[in-house]
Amino acid sequence: MVDMARRKKVQVSNVKRVLGYVRVSTDDQAESGASLTAQSEAIKAECARNGWELVEIIEDAGVSAKNMIRPGLAGALSTLQAGGANVLMAAKLDRLSRSTRDVCEIGDMAQHYGFDLCLLDVRIDTTTPHGRAQLSMMATFAQLERELIGLRTREALAVKRSQGVQLGRRATLPEDIAAMIARLRESGATYRAIAAHMNEIGTPTAQGGATWHPTTIKSICDRMARAA
C-alpha cells in the first residue's frame, strides 16, 4: 500500500501545468485558425490529449507580435518564472512571436527558470528530446541569420565609406532648445545639471530620444561655440 501511494504521488507531481497563450492582431483577425477561440480550443485539446492540467489561457487581443512588449505575454512569463505553471503553450508559432529571435529568447528563459515551451503547429515541445533539439536548431539558425545580417551590413558600410559617403544622421536640434541650453550654460550650469534639467522637463533629444547625458550637452555646446 505504501509503494502504491508513493507511485501515485509521483504520478501526480509529474502532471504538467499549462499556461496557454493566445493572440490576435487587428490585421489578422480573419486569418484561418488565428482567432482567439480557435487557438484556445487547440490548446485545450492538446492538454486533454496529454492529460495535462490547463491552469489558464492568457490572451493579447489586437496586439502585434513585432516585439515582446505585450501585457498578456509579460504576465504569462511572470507566472511561469514564479512557478505558477511549468509549460507555456501556444497554438501557433506566430501567435507567440513573429521573430525567431524572440522565440529563442523565450526558450532560453524557459531553460533558465525550468519551464517548457510547446508550440503546436511547428511541433516544438521541449518536454520531449525531439522538441528540445528543434528549438536548439531554431536558435542556431537565428544566430546564423543575425551574424550574416551583421556581416552584410559591415560590408555595405565599408563600401560606402570607400566611396566617401558620410554615414549617420545629422543631429537636428530645434533652435529654441539650443538657445535654452546656451542660456543655462551661460548662467553657470554644469553639463550634468543641464542634462538633468532637460530630462526633468521631458525634452526629447535631437534624435528623438528620451534621455539627455552630460556628454551630449557638452557636444552641443562645443558645436555652438565653433559656429559662433
Rosetta blueprint (number, residue, H / E / L):
1 M L
2 V H
3 D H
4 M H
5 A H
6 R H
7 R H
8 K H
9 K H
10 V H
11 Q H
12 V H
13 S H
14 N L
15 V L
16 K L
17 R E
18 V E
19 L E
20 G E
21 Y E
22 V E
23 R E
24 V E
25 S L
26 T L
27 D L
28 D L
29 Q L
30 A L
31 E L
32 S L
33 G L
34 A L
35 S L
36 L H
37 T H
38 A H
39 Q H
40 S H
41 E H
42 A H
43 I H
44 K H
45 A H
46 E H
47 C H
48 A H
49 R H
50 N H
51 G L
52 W L
53 E E
54 L E
55 V E
56 E E
57 I E
58 I E
59 E E
60 D E
61 A E
62 G L
63 V L
64 S L
65 A L
66 K L
67 N L
68 M L
69 I L
70 R L
71 P H
72 G H
73 L H
74 A H
75 G H
76 A H
77 L H
78 S H
79 T H
80 L H
81 Q H
82 A L
83 G L
84 G L
85 A L
86 N L
87 V E
88 L E
89 M E
90 A E
91 A L
92 K L
93 L H
94 D H
95 R H
96 L H
97 S L
98 R L
99 S L
100 T H
101 R H
102 D H
103 V H
104 C H
105 E H
106 I H
107 G H
108 D H
109 M H
110 A H
111 Q H
112 H H
113 Y H
114 G L
115 F L
116 D E
117 L E
118 C E
119 L E
120 L L
121 D L
122 V L
123 R L
124 I E
125 D E
126 T L
127 T L
128 T L
129 P H
130 H H
131 G H
132 R H
133 A H
134 Q H
135 L H
136 S H
137 M H
138 M H
139 A H
140 T H
141 F H
142 A H
143 Q H
144 L H
145 E H
146 R H
147 E H
148 L H
149 I H
150 G H
151 L H
152 R H
153 T H
154 R H
155 E H
156 A H
157 L H
158 A H
159 V H
160 K H
161 R H
162 S H
163 Q L
164 G L
165 V L
166 Q L
167 L L
168 G L
169 R L
170 R L
171 A L
172 T L
173 L L
174 P L
175 E H
176 D H
177 I H
178 A H
179 A H
180 M H
181 I H
182 A H
183 R H
184 L H
185 R H
186 E H
187 S L
188 G L
189 A L
190 T L
191 Y H
192 R H
193 A H
194 I H
195 A H
196 A H
197 H H
198 M H
199 N H
200 E H
201 I L
202 G L
203 T L
204 P L
205 T L
206 A L
207 Q L
208 G L
209 G L
210 A L
211 T L
212 W L
213 H L
214 P H
215 T H
216 T H
217 I H
218 K H
219 S H
220 I H
221 C H
222 D H
223 R H
224 M H
225 A H
226 R H
227 A H
228 A L
